[in-house]
Every structure is written in structure tokens, then in C-alpha cells.
Amino acid sequence: MNVSDLRGILTYVPQFREKVFVIAIDGAIVAHENFPNILLDIAVLRSLNIRIVIVHGIARQMEDLAASSGTVLSNIDGTGVTDEATLAVALTAANRVTHEIMEGLASNDLRACYSNAVIAHPFGIIGGVDRQFTGRVERLDTAFLNELLDRDITPVVPPLGFDGEGRTFRVNSDGVAQTIAEGLRAAKLIYLSPQPGLLRGEGLISQMSVQEAEEFFRKSRTEIPEGLRSKVEHGIRACKNGVGRSHILDGRRDEAILGEVFSKVGIGTMIYANEYTAIRRAMKKDVGRILSLTEESVQTQGLVKRTRAGIVAQLSDYYVFEIDRSIAGCVALHVYPEEKKAEMACLHVSRDHENQGIGRKLMLFVETLAKEKGAEQLFALSTQAFNYFQQKGGFREVPTDFLPPGRREKYDQSGRNSKVLAKDLNGTE
């Protein structure tokens, strides 16, 4: 880690200090060679006064135990039927994994506690089939968990629940993590899986809003690997119920947690509640970032050069797309009320956030804003991105005399020979 990495981490510390992160570790990750590095990541988070709750799975360990003992398991993920033999294997697996995690935390000088804070009831009879020792989370002892966190103790929660009579039930670890994240009003719910995250084709989806994730899950459910499906579903539910962000990370990667939490882009898939991203009016403090953001495109003549004074003079026309307090894109809207036209200008997305739909969102925002300001036509000038405007925004090329007189004069003076693209905001073109 170099100095710039450390500085980057420090910018996030005030935001996350004393916040709760629920980290759900798949059983396959506990068995992976990278698991000690995950514990180191957790130690770093604790050193920054971030409160951690660990929830772990046991499916991989149950399969290994069943193979060595010849036991036939009725199910391994805590959602189907759990017979008595399967429960016995689950108890052994859970005890071993919990102990391994406790040992690892102790070796990193972290205090931890095996918690029985999950109160469960029998899942019952579904479709005429008794789920036997499979349970559903009925309640969470949040007071107990908060007391442990207040004393700098990391709760370790297995995928087991207990009822008032002391009976034990096998519960799904992804659902337990979701319930705990909601109950503790966690800032983040982090799933560590043996998958890189959600994929669209061959590419990783780095971030999605709750609405986008729900739509993707509905359309592509069968294409999502079975082990990942549950994490996506519970991550969506958590964000809908008050958790700010759910993350799905490849737990096999070194520094996976730190790389996701303390960087603008991350290394996995993040599902965020609506308030996480926002298009807002630019402020004076944003001017330097806008200039820096657009510098590369200015150098390649994709955007016209702007000065700090020029942006400040028209600051009310500029908007930024902000992700986690970091500017990922910008756009400007200049209105010509007499001609009932408006110009979309300075549309740009940072290289780190390309191909995530941010440009399209900024474009739609500007269209809506232009309509609200009385414009009937929206235009843009482009030397290199004209295909994007035509294919993604529905613009068409028009002659230069389409431009308002004042804007035409600036166009002629620039000598850039940009294409003029326009769109009817009333939908008549």
C-alpha cells in the first residue's frame, strides 16, 4: 500500500467511524487460502473504529463432513428440509467454523464472542412438507449485539437460531446477515462469496440502484449462479429496508473488503439505496474537480476548454453526479429562453465510472430539466461523441443555423467544426 492509498482510506474514515458493517462470509471462503487475509481486513476496519458483526455460512463444511461420514444431507443452505441427521452435521460444521473465526480474530488481537442473538421458530409445513429443523428468523436480540459492540467485542453469528425452549434450528446465513444489518441499522452489508459479483455478459456490474437490481434479478435470475442468487436477493431486501449499501465481493481476492470499501470504484457489485447516488447542482467547491474530471477530454479535443472563472460565472448551469461524496460525472444546461432552446454541454463521466449508465442518467436529467425551464428543443455540440448522442439519446444531426444567434457566433469563433445535434423535447421529431 502506497501513500496515496493511505490518503484515500483516510478520506473515508470520518464517514464510517462508529458505523456498523455486517460481514457475511460464505463457508467456501472460510475454507479458502485467502481467509487469513480477510481477517486482516477486518482488523484494519476495527482499528478505524468501524463496528463489525460477522455472520458465516457452513454449506461447504457440511458437504465435506457428509462426504467423510457417509451422511446423506437433506439440504445444505438452510432453506429446504433439515432432518435430524442434517442438523447434527450443521451443528458440527457451525461449531468448527465459529471456532476457526474466533481463533483468527484472536490472532489479530480482536475480542470476539459467539452470539445466540438469533431467535428462530420452525419454518413449518410448506406445500404439505414439514421442514423439520429448518427455522425462520423470528426476532433479533439487538440490545445484546449492541452491548457487545459497545464493549469493542465482535459478535460471530453462525447460521443457527434458537427458540425459547432451547431448541436449535438451521437458518440461512444470507437471511441472518440481512436481518442483523436491518436490526442494527448497518451502513453496509458485505457478502463474501466465491463469485466475482454480478455479471452482465462478461463484464462485472460494479453498482446498481435497488430498482435496477430488482429489474436485473427479475429478468436474469436463472443466469445468476445458484450460490449467488440468495445473496443478491437478500442484499436487495436489506437496501429496501434501511441498509445503505449491500456489497457482493469475491472473497478469494486479497484485500477484497478494503478494495471495495475504500475506493471510488470498488472490486465487486454494490447495490445501493436511492439516497446513495444523486445528481445535484454544482457548488463552488466542485469547480476544481470538474476541471480535473474533464481535463483528459479537453486534451483530446473531445470537450472545449473551460476556465475556472468561466464555470464559476455560470455555476448555476452545472450539475454533478455524486457517488459516496465523490463526483463521478458532470453536465451543464444552458437555456436560451427566447428561442425555447437549451444546450446540453460538458457531459462527461470519469473513466473509473464508464459503462455504468451514468452518462445516460445525466442526459435524461438534463432533458427533464430543460422541459421544466420551458425549452422545446435540446441541442448539443460534439466532435467525437456524436454517435453516443444519436444512439443513446435519440439526437439527430442538424445544420448550424439551428443554433441560437449568440451560440452560433461562439461556434464560428471556436473553429472546432463540431457536429450540431438536436432533439425535440415534445417528441414530435
N, C-alpha and C positions, 0 to 999 in steps of 0.2 A: 504493500500500500504506500503510495507516494503522498507528498504534502497536499497536493490538490485534492486527492481522495479524502484525506482527513478534513480538509476545509469544507468539502461538500457534505460530509457527515455532520459536521458541527452546525451547519445551517438548519438541519432538521431537528436538532436536539431540543430547542425550546418548544417546538411544536408537539413532540412526542413525550416529553418528560412527564412522569406520573400517569401516563395513559396505559391502558390495558391492551396487550396483544394476546390473543388466543392462538396458539400454535398447535395445529393438528398434524401429527406425524404418522404417516402410513406405516403399517408393520413392515412392509418391504423396505422402507427407508431405514428403519431401526436396524435391519439386518444388513444394510449396505455398508461398504467400507467408508463411505463419506459421513457416516453418522457422527463420529467424534468431532468433525468439523462443524456440524450443525450445533452441537453443544457449545462449541467455542463461540459461534454466532450468538447464541442465547446469552452466553456470559457477557459478550460485548453489550447487548441490549440492556442487560441488568445493570451493567456499570454506568449506563446513561440514565438510570432511574426509570426505565421502562418496566412496567409490571407485566410478568409473564405467567400465563396458565398453559400447561402442556396437556394435551389430550392425545392419546396414542391408540393406534389400531393394532390388531393381533391376527389378521387373516393369514398372513404369510407364516407366522409361527404356529398357528393351528394346523395348517396344511403339513408343515414339517413334523409336528408331533403325531398327527394322524398317520402319516406315512411310516414313521418309525414304530408305531404301536399297532398298526393294522386296524385302527378305529375308522369306522365309516361315519363321516360327518353329515349331519342333516342340512347344515348351511354354515357359511363362514363369515358372512358380513353383518349378521345381527338383524336381518330383515325377514328371513323365512322362518321355518320351523326350527326350534332349538330343542332337541331331545336331551335326555339326561346325560347320555354319553358325550354329546357335543358340548354341553355346558361344562362337564368335567374337564374336557380339553381346553375350553375357553378360559376356565379359571387358572389352569396351569400356565397357559400361554400368557395371560394377563399378569400373573404374579412375576413371571420371568422378565417380561418386557419392562414392567414398572420398576423392578429391582435394577435392571440394566440402566435405565434412565436415571434412577436415583444415584447409582454409582458414578455415572458420567458427570452428573451435576456436582456431586461431592468432590470429584477430582478437579473441578473448576472453581472450587471454593464457594459453591452456591448451596444454600439451605433449601431443602425441599420436603414435601410432605405428601404421602399417599392419601388422597381425599375420598371420602364416601359421601360427597355432597350431592350426588345424583340420586334422586328418589324416583323409582320406577314402579310401574304396575304391569301386570301381564298384558301382552298385546291382545290376547283374547282369541276368539274364534272368527276367522275371516273366510268367507266363502265356504263355510262348513268345516274348515280345517283349524284345529286348535294349534296355535303357535307355541304352546307349552311354555318353555323357559325363555322365550323371546319377550323382551319388555319394551315399553314405550316410556319415554321420559315424562314423568308426571309433574315433577317440581324440582327446583334447584335451590339448594341452601346457599343463597348468595351472601348472606351475612357471614357464614363460616368462611367462604372463599375470600371475601373482602378482609376478614380478620387476619387470615394468613398473609394476604398481600400487604396489609398494613405493617406486618411484622417482618417484611422482606423475605417471606417464605414462598417458594414457587410450588403451587399445587400441581400434582401429577395425577391425572384422571384417566383411569382405564375405561374401556367400553363395557362397563358393568354398572348396573343400577341396583338399588336395594329398596325393599318395601318396608313398611312399618313393623312387619313380623320377622324381619331379618333375612328374608329370602333374597337370593341373588338372581338377577336376570341379565341375559346378554342383550346389549343395546348397540346400535350402530354408532361408531365413533364419529362419523361426519355429522350426524344429527346431534350428538352430545356437544361437539365443538360449537355448532351453531347455537344451541340452547345457552351454553355458557357465555358465548360472545354477546348474545342479546341480553342475558340477565345482568352481565357486568358492564353493559354499555361500552363494549370494547371499541377501540379506534380501528383495530384491524383483526381480521380472521384470516389466518395463513394456513393453507393446506399444503403440506409437503408430500408429493406423490412421485411415483416412478415414471411420470409423464412430463413432457416439457411445458404443458399448458394446453390451451385450446388452439386448434389449428384451423385455418381456412385454406384449403388446398395444401400446399407445402409450407405456407407461411404461418408464423406464430401470431396470434391475436394478442397484442400487448395490453389493450384496455377496451372495456365495453361498459356502457351505462347499463343499469338494471334492465331498462326496456330493450336495449339491443341484445343483451344476454338472453333475456326471455324469448325473444323472437328467434335468435340463433338456436337456442336449445329446442324450441318447438319444431323448427324445420330440420335440424341436423342431429336430433337426439340419437338416432340409430348409428350415426357415423362417429359419435364420441366413444372412445374406449370405455368398456363397462366399468372399470375401476375408477374412471374419472367422472363418470356421469353423476354419481352421488355427490361428489364434491362441488360440481357446478350447480346442481340443484339446491344444495344446502347453502352454498355461497350466495346465490340469488335471494333465497329467503332471508338470510341474515341481513343483507343490504336493504331489503324491503321493510325490515323490522327494526331499523335504527342503527345497524352497524355501518360505519362509514365506508369501509372497503373490505372486499374479500379478495384474497390472492391465491392463485394456484401455481405452485412453483415446482420445479424439478429438484427434488431433494438429493439427487445424485450429484448435483453440481456444487463445487466448492464455493463458499461464500454466497450461497443462493439467497439466504434471508437478507444479508447486508446489501447484496447487489440489487435486491428488489426494493427494500425499504429506503435506502439512502441514495437513490439515483432518480433522475427525472424520467428515465425510460423504463428501468426495471429489466428483469430477465424472464418473467413469466407472464401470466394473464391476470389482470386486475379487473374486478367488477366493482363499479363504484355507484354510490347513491347519487341522486341528481345534483346535490349541492356540491359534489366534488369538483366538477368542471363548470366553468362559467365563462360566457362572453360578457365582458364589461367594458365600459368606457375607459379609455386610456387616461392615465394620470401623469403628471409631470415627472414623477419618479420612474415612469416606464419608458421615457424617451430614449435613454441610453440603451436600454435593452432592445427597443425596436430598431435602432440604428445597427446594433450588433447583429440582430437576427437577420436583417436584410442585406448585410454587407456583402456576402458571397454573391447573391443575385445581382447586386449593383455592379460588382466587379465583372461578372459575366454578361452584363448589359441586359439581364432579364428584367430588372427594375430600374427605374430612373433614380438617380442620386438625390437624396433628401438631406437637408441640413437640420441640425438640432433646432435652430431658430425657426426654420420653416415648419417643422412639426409642431413646435410649441404654439406658433401663430394660428394653426388650425387644429389644435389639440382636441377640440370637441368633436371633430370629424373622425377621430381614430378610435378603434376598438381592439381589444386583445382577447385571445383565447387563453385562459389560465388553467393550468393543471397543478394542483397541490402547491399553489402560490408561485408557480413558475410559468412564465409566458412561453407558450408553445406556438402561437401564431398571431397574426395581426391583419387588420384590414382597415381601410378608410372609406368613408362615403361622403362625397362632395355633391351637394344639391344645387341645381340651377332652377329655382322656382318659376322664373318667367317662362322657361321652355318646358316645364314639367318633366325635366330630365334629371337624372342623377348618375354620377360616375362611381363605380367601384374601383378603388385604387389600392395599391400597396398590399394586395393579398399575398400573404406569404406564410408558410409553415416551416418550422425548424426541421432540419434534417433528421433529428432524433425522433420526430413525431410524424414523419411522412407515411403515407399509405394507411392512415387510420381514420380517414373520413373527416379530418378537421377542416381542410380546405372547403369541402362541400358544406359543412355546417356554417362556416363563416359566410359563404356565398348565400345560403338560404337566409341567414340572419340579415344580411345587407338588403336582400330583396324585400323582406318583410318591413325593414326599417324605411326603405325608400318609399314603399307604398304608404306607410304611415305619414311620411313627410309630403305626400301629395304628388310624388313622381309617377308618371305613367310609363316611362321608359328608362331602362337602366343600361348604361354602356360601360365598356372597359377598353383600355388600350393595352396591346400586348405585342411583344416582338418574338416571344418564344413559347408562351403558354396558351396560344390561341386554340390549339386542339382541345386542351383541357376545358376551356370555357365553352366551346362548341359541343363537346361530347358530354360533359358533366353538368353544364349549366344551361344548355339549350340556347346559347347565344348564336347569332349569325353575323357574318361579316357585312358591313355597310360602308358606303363611301364616306370620305372625310367630311363632306359638307353636312353630315348628320350632327356633327359636334356643335354645341352652342358657340356663338361668335368668340367669346372670351377664351373658351377652351381650344378653339380652332387656332387662334393666334399663338397660344403656347405650344400647340402641336407643331405648327410650322417652324417655330423658333428652335425647337428641340433637335430637329434633324434626325430623329430616331426612325422615322418611317414606320411607326407601329401600325399594326392592323387595328381597325376600329370594329368592335363587336358590340352588338346591341340586342336587347331583349325587351319585348313588350310585357309590361307587368300586369296588363289586363288580360293576357292570354289570347290575344287576337291574332298574333303572328304565327 
